[in-house]
Amino acid sequence: MDKKKAAVPLVCHGHSRPVVDLFYSPVTPDGFFLISASKDANPMLRNGETGDWIGTFEGHKGAVWSCCLDSNALRAASGSADFTAKLWDALTGDVLHSFDHKHIVRACAFSEGTHFLLTGGFEKLLRIFDLNRPDAPPREVDNSPGSIRTVAWLHSDQTILSSCSDIGGVRLWDVRSGKIVQTLDTSSPVTSAEVSQDGRYITTADGSTVKFWDANHFGLVKSYSMPCPVESASLEPKLGSKFIAGGEDMWVHVFDFHTGEEIGCNKGHHGPVHCVRFSPGGESYASGSEDGTIRIWQTAPVNNAESESNSGNGPTKTGQSRVVIDEIGHKMDGIHIDGELKAGEKENV
């Protein structure tokens, strides 16, 4: 990307409070999709290419900290400050199951095989729910040294990755034994941890540093200092030649993976950037901010004829239950999102 050219993003409105997590589905026969978590308690589903709003998942009573889609984008999951993780039907918006916890759920992730849902949060526990038996008690993995901030699966669901909100490092857990087998050391708490699409790298953001780790041998491959404290980073999935990072300065920075040189800087958010993610094909990337918006940026410079007003891709009213489909080819016509967020939403922590 030419650093001198200003990229014009697609701006996705709809959330009424900060956007704190984003997740892209893999490419499906119907395209790919983007789900967002927000402190407004209402996860939203969008067309991943256009940013067009598809629907809002209603039912949480507290801030939603984490969200994800399964590999077919047929189910969604979310973790919330209301002490629950919810499993959703991504076609109808219905709650398929609500998993009770004893404290705030900070992170959730579907297993690669999509049969399990992993959660973590303030209880310092990892829970593994069997989605084929959702009413069965989950498997619990304890001994996390701190409150869990992020979780991920790797090695064909044989290893779990987790980081903590209050202490540095990334822990790698053997699923069979439930023991920590490796710790990736960082000086600051890891606020973002992503396994690359090809399974080669773990990308972490901690403090003012973005690091890349070998996902198989766990050695540190690269470490780059950032221009400001960053909350999130993501590696381009196809060529792996660039990465993005966002944080306190409200900008989305683009860097060369091999040299760490900044090759682009996208301005437009009006608050700190809490999360950044590349689309599955690497042709675009999304950022979510304290300002309540999601912005989708093209990897290559876009035509300046496109403007921000080109894409006010949000519902006309946050939380409205009738889902409007903008003919994206997805089998979701006329769906109704059940559940109603009650007044007096529990304040997030």
N, C-alpha and C positions, 0 to 999 in steps of 0.2 A: 504494500500500500504506500502510495506517495504521501509522505507526511505533510506536504503542503496543501493537499486537497482535503477539504472538509467533507467528511461523509455525512449524508443526510439519512437519518434512521427512520424506520417505521416506528411510530410512537403508539404504544398500546395502553389506552386508559382503561379504567374500570375499578381498580383497587382504590379504596379510600384511605389506606394506611400503608406503611412501608412494605415493599416487596423484599422478602428475606431469603427466598430460595427459588431456583429455576431448575427444570429437568426436561430434556428433550427425549422423546421416544426414538428408537431405531426407525428406519424407513420401513413402512408397512405397505400393503397393497393400496391403501387409501392415502398414502403420503406419510408425513411425520408430524408429530404434535408436540406442543410445549405446554407444560403445566407450571403454574406459579403458586407459591405459598406467600401469604401476607399476614401481617398482624391484624387485618380486618376480619380474620376467621373464615374467609371464603376463598378456598383454592379455585383457580380458574383454568379452564382448558382452552387452548387456542390452536389454530392451524399454524404449524411451525414455520411454514414458508412465508405466509402472508401476514401473520399476526392476528388474523380475524378471530374474534371471540366466538367460541362454540358453546360454552356453558359454564355455569358456576355450581360448584359442589356445596350444598348448604346443609348444615347440621352441627358443625363445631360451635362451641360456646366460648372459645378463647383463641388467642393468637395461634395461627398455624405456622410452625417453624420449618417444616420439611415436607416435601412432596416428591412423588415419583410415579412413573408409569411402567407397566410390565412390558415385555419385549414385543407384544402384539398391540400395545396401546388399547387393550380391551378393559383393563382394570387400572385403577389409580389407588394410591395410598397417601395418607397424610398423617403427620404427627403434630400434636397440639398442646398448648398450655392448659387445656381443659382436662388433662390427665388421660387422654385417649389417643390411640392411633385408629384411623378408620380405613376400611377397604371399600372402594367404590366401584360401581359398574360405570365404566367410562362412556358407554353408549347411552345409558338412560339417566345417569347421575344418581341412581339409588345407592344408599348405604347397604353394602353386602354384609358387613360385620363391623362392630365397634369393639376394639380391644382395650380393656380397662388397664390403667397403670396407677401407681400410687403417687406419681409426681409428674412434672412436665415432661412430655416426649419431645426431644430436641431433634431426632434424626430417624429416618426410616429408609429402607431399601429392599426392593424385590431381589430374590436370588436369581442367578442367571437362568435357572430352569423354571423360574416363576412359581415354584411350589411353596416357597417360604417367604415370610416377611420378617425382616430384621429391624428391631427398634432399639433406641438408646436414649438416655436423657439424664435428668437430675438424680435418679435413683442409683447411678453408678452401676447399672446392670445392663447387659445385652440380653434381649429376649428374641427367641426364634419361634415364630408362629407357623404351624403347619396349615397352609391354606386349604388343604384337602380335608382337614378336620379343625375348622376354625374355633369350635367350642372346646377343644382339648386344651389343657394347660400348656403354656409355652415352655420350651427349654430355656433355662436361665443360665447365663454365663456371668459370674460375678468377678470380683477382684479388680475391677477397673480402678485405677488410682485416683480418678476424679470424675466429675460430672461429664457425661458424654456429649460431645458437640457434633461429630460427624461419624457416619458408618458407611461401609461399602463391602461388597463381596469381591473376591478374586480367586484365581486358580480353580475355576469351575466349581465354585461354591465350597471349596475345601478350606479357605482362609477368610477371615474377617478382619477388616481394617477399622480401627476406631481412633479418634482423637478426643482430647478433653478440653473443656472450656477454660480451666483454670491452671493447667500445667502444660509444659511443652511436650513434644514427641508424638509419634504415631505408633500405636500398638498393633501388632499382627498376631491374631489368635488362630490356633489350630482348631477347626470346628470339631474334630473328633474328640480331642482331649479337653477342649475348653481352656487351654493354657496359652499364655503369651509366649510366642516362640521367637519374637524379634521386636525390638523397639528402634524406630527411626528417630534419632535425636534432633531436636530443634530447640533453639533458645527461647522461643515464645510459643504460646498456645497456637495450635494449628486450627485455623478457622475455615479452611477449605481443603478437601482431599479428594482427588479425582483419579480413577484408574483409566488409562488411555484406552481407546477403542480397540487397539490391537493387543492390549494386555502387556505392553512392554514397560510402560512408565507409570509411576504414581506421581501426580503433580500436587504439591502442597503450597499453601500460603501461610506464612507465620510472621507476624510483625511486619517488617518492611522487606521481607525476603520471599522469593518464589524458588522452590527447589524441585528438582526432578530426580526420582529414585528409580533404580532398576527394580521392577516389580517381581522379578524372579530370584535375584541374588541379594536384593535390598541394599546395594551400595548406592552412595550419592553420586549421581551422574553430573548434574550441573546445579549451581546455586547462583542466583542473581539478586543483587540489591535493587530495590524498587525506589522510585522517586518520592514515595509517600507510604505510610502504612496501608497495606492492602488486605482485603477480606477474602478475596476469591481470585482464582486463576484457572485457566483452562487451556489445554493443548489442542491445536488444530488436528483433527482426527485422520485426515487422509495422508498428507505429506509429512506432518509433524515438524514443519519448518518454522512455525511461528506459534506464539502463545499470547493470550490476553490476560490482563489483570485489572482489577478495579478496587477502589477503596475510598479513603477519606477525602481525596481532592476532587471527587465527583466526576472524574474523567475515566474513560475506558482506554487503557494503554495497550498498544500492540508491539510485541517484541520479536526479534529474530531468535529462534530457539538455539541456534548454534553459537551466536556471538553475544546475545543479551542486549544488542543494540535496539533502541526504541525506533520503530519504523512507522508508527502511527499513533495518533492521539485523538480520540473522539470526545467532543464536548457537547453537552446538551442536558445532562441531568442537573437537577437543582438540589441535590442532596447526596450524601455519601453513597457509593455503589456497594451494595451488599453481596451481589452474586453475579457472576458472568459464566456463560456456557456457550460452547460452539455447537452448531447444529450438526447432525450426524454425518452430513456430506462435506462439512467445512466451508460451505458457500456463504454462510452468515453466522453471526453470533448474537446472543441476547444478553442484556444487562438489566438487572433489577435494582431499584434505588429506594432510599429513604423518601424520595418525592412521590412514591406510589405508582410510578410508571415503569413499564417495561419498554426497552428500546431494542429493536432488531437492526443490526448493522450489517451491510453487505461486506464480504471480505475484500472484494474489488471495489474501487471507487464507483459510486453510482452516478447516474445521470442527474445533473443539477436541476433538471426540469422537475424532478420529483421533490416534493416538499413535505414538511412535517404534517401539514394539513391534509396530505394525501392519505393519512392513515390514523385517524382517530378510532382505532379498532377496539372500542370498548362497548359494554352494554350501555343502553341509555340510562339505566338506573342500576347502581350497584346492588346486588342481591336480588334483582328481579328473578322470578322463578321460571318464566317462559323462555326457552332457549331458541334463539334465532340462528338459523344456519345460512351462511352466505354461499351456498352451492359449492362446497369444496369437495364434493364427491364422497363424503363420508356418510355412512348409513345412520344418520342421526336426526332425520326429519321429525320435527314436531315433538321432541323429547321434552319431558317435564322433570325438573330437578326438585325432588321432594325434600321436605324438612324446612323449618323456618328458624332462623337465628333469632333468639329471644332478646328482648331489650335488656340492657345491663350486662353486656358482654364482659366476661371475666378478664380483667386487665392482664396483659402478658407480663412475664418477668424478664 
